[in-house]
C-alpha cells in the first residue's frame, strides 16, 4: 500500500511534535492529543496559532517548538480542520 504525501506529512509532523512536547515519555498520539486539548481547547490550526502567542518563549520553549512542528500537519489543508480529523487520515495506515 502506497502512503500518500499528505499522510506522510501529517505523520512526520505528529512524530516531531510528540517527541518535543515537554511531557516525558509520551509513546502514542492519544495522550498527546489529550494534553493539547486540556491546554489549548479546540485543536484547529487557527486556534493553536492564537494560543501560541500567549506562551512565553522562556517558560514554554518546548511547547512552542512542538506546536511549530505540529502546525506543519496542516500544510495544504483547511486551517479550520481539527487535529483529530488529520489523525484519522493517518489511522488507516497505522499498524
Contact map, one row per residue, 1 for C-alpha under 8 A:
11100000000000000000000000000000000000000000000000000000000000000000000000000000000000000000000
11110000000000000000000000000000000000000000000000000000000000000000000000000000000000000000000
11111011000000000000000000000000000000000000000000000000000000000000000000000000000000000000100
01111111000000000000000000000000000000000000000000000000000000000000000000000000000000000000000
00111111100000000000000000000000000000000000000000000000000000000000000000000000000000000000000
00011111110000000000000000000000000000000000000000000000000000000000000000000000000000000000000
00111111111000000000000000000000000000000000000000000000000000000000000000000000000000001100000
00111111111100000000000000000000000000000000000000000000000000000000000000000000000000000000000
00001111111110000000000000000000000000000000000000000000000000000000000110000000000000000000000
00000111111111000000000000000000000000000000000000000000000000000000000111000000000001100100000
00000011111111100000000000000000000000000000000000000000000000000000000010000000000000000100000
00000001111111110000000000000000000000000000000000000000000000000000000010000000000000000000000
00000000111111111000000000000000000000000000000000000000000000000000111110000000000000000000000
00000000011111111100000000001000000000000000000000000000000000000000110010000000000000000000000
00000000001111111110000000000000000000000000000000000000000000000000000000000000000000000000000
00000000000111111111000000000000000000000000000000000000000000000100110000000000000000000000000
00000000000011111111100000000000000000000000000000000000000000001111110000000000000000000000000
00000000000001111111100001001001000000000000000000000000000000000100000000000000000000000000000
00000000000000111111100001000000000000000000000000000000000000000100000000000000000000000000000
00000000000000011111110000000000000000000000000000000000000001101100000000000000000000000000000
00000000000000001111111100000000000000000000000000000000000001101100000000000000000000000000000
00000000000000000001111100000000000000000000000000000000000001100000000000000000000000000000000
00000000000000000000111111000000000000000000000000000000000000000000000000000000000000000000000
00000000000000000000111111000000000000000000000000000000000000000000000000000000000000000000000
00000000000000000000001111100000000000000000000000000000000000000000000000000000000000000000000
00000000000000000110001111111011000000000000000000000000000000000000000000000000000000000000000
00000000000000000000000011111000000000000000000000000000000000000000000000000000000000000000000
00000000000000000000000001111111000000000000000000000000000000000000000000000000000000000000000
00000000000001000100000001111111100000000000000000000000000000000000000000000000000000000000000
00000000000000000000000000011111110000000000000000000000000000000000000000000000000000000000000
00000000000000000000000001011111111000000000000000000000000000000000000000000000000000000000000
00000000000000000100000001011111111100000000000000000000000000000000000000000000000000000000000
00000000000000000000000000001111111110000000000000000000000000000000000000000000000000000000000
00000000000000000000000000000111111111000000000000000000000000000000000000000000000000000000000
00000000000000000000000000000011111111100000000000000000000000000000000000000000000000000000000
00000000000000000000000000000001111111111010000000000000000000000000000000000000000000000000000
00000000000000000000000000000000111111111110000000000000000000000000000000000000000000000000000
00000000000000000000000000000000011111111000000000000000000000000000000000000000000000000000000
00000000000000000000000000000000001111111000000000000000000000000000000000000000000000000000000
00000000000000000000000000000000000111111110001100100000000000000000000000000000000000000000000
00000000000000000000000000000000000111111110000000000000000000000000000000000000000000000000000
00000000000000000000000000000000000010011111001100000000000000000000000000000000010000000000000
00000000000000000000000000000000000110011111101100000000000000000000000000000000011100000000000
00000000000000000000000000000000000000000111111100000000000000000000000000000011111000000000000
00000000000000000000000000000000000000000011111110000000000000000000001001000011111000000000000
00000000000000000000000000000000000000000001111111000000000000000000000000000011000000000000000
00000000000000000000000000000000000000010111111111100000000000000000000000000000000000000000000
00000000000000000000000000000000000000010111111111110000000000000010000000000000000000000000000
00000000000000000000000000000000000000000000111111111000000000000000000000000000000000000000000
00000000000000000000000000000000000000000000011111111100000000000000000000000000000000000000000
00000000000000000000000000000000000000010000001111111110000000000000000000000000000000000000000
00000000000000000000000000000000000000000000000111111110000000010010000000000000000000000000000
00000000000000000000000000000000000000000000000011111110000000000000000000000000000000000000000
00000000000000000000000000000000000000000000000001111111000000000000000000000000000000000000000
00000000000000000000000000000000000000000000000000111111101100010000000000000000000000000000000
00000000000000000000000000000000000000000000000000000111111110000000000000000000000000000000000
00000000000000000000000000000000000000000000000000000011111110010000000000000000000000000000000
00000000000000000000000000000000000000000000000000000001111110000000000000000000000000000000000
00000000000000000000000000000000000000000000000000000011111110000000000000000000000000000000000
00000000000000000000000000000000000000000000000000000011111111110000000000000000000000000000000
00000000000000000000000000000000000000000000000000000001111111111000000000000000000000000000000
00000000000000000001110000000000000000000000000000000000000111111100000000000000000000000000000
00000000000000000001110000000000000000000000000000000000000111111110000000000000000000000000000
00000000000000000000000000000000000000000000000000010010100111111111000000000000000000000000000
00000000000000001001100000000000000000000000000000000000000011111111100000000000000000000000000
00000000000000011111100000000000000000000000000000000000000001111111110000000000000000000000000
00000000000000001000000000000000000000000000000100010000000000111111111000000000000000000000000
00000000000000001000000000000000000000000000000000000000000000011111111100000000000000000000000
00000000000011011000000000000000000000000000000000000000000000001111111110000000000000000000000
00000000000011011000000000000000000000000000000000000000000000000111111110000000000000000000000
00000000000010000000000000000000000000000000100000000000000000000011111111100000000000000000000
00000000110010000000000000000000000000000000000000000000000000000001111111100000000000000000000
00000000111111000000000000000000000000000000000000000000000000000000111111100000000001000000000
00000000010000000000000000000000000000000000100000000000000000000000001111111110000000000000000
00000000000000000000000000000000000000000000000000000000000000000000001111111000000000000000000
00000000000000000000000000000000000000000000000000000000000000000000000001111100000000000000000
00000000000000000000000000000000000000000000000000000000000000000000000001111110100000000000000
00000000000000000000000000000000000000000000000000000000000000000000000001011111100000000000000
00000000000000000000000000000000000000000001110000000000000000000000000001001111100000000000000
00000000000000000000000000000000000000000001110000000000000000000000000000000111110000000000000
00000000000000000000000000000000000000000001100000000000000000000000000000001111111011000000000
00000000000000000000000000000000000000000111100000000000000000000000000000000001111111000000000
00000000000000000000000000000000000000000011100000000000000000000000000000000000111111100000000
00000000000000000000000000000000000000000010000000000000000000000000000000000000011111110000000
00000000000000000000000000000000000000000000000000000000000000000000000000000000111111111000000
00000000010000000000000000000000000000000000000000000000000000000000000010000000111111111100000
00000000010000000000000000000000000000000000000000000000000000000000000000000000001111111110000
00000000000000000000000000000000000000000000000000000000000000000000000000000000000111111111000
00000010000000000000000000000000000000000000000000000000000000000000000000000000000011111111000
00000010011000000000000000000000000000000000000000000000000000000000000000000000000001111111110
00000000000000000000000000000000000000000000000000000000000000000000000000000000000000111111110
00000000000000000000000000000000000000000000000000000000000000000000000000000000000000011111110
00100000000000000000000000000000000000000000000000000000000000000000000000000000000000000111111
00000000000000000000000000000000000000000000000000000000000000000000000000000000000000000111111
00000000000000000000000000000000000000000000000000000000000000000000000000000000000000000000111
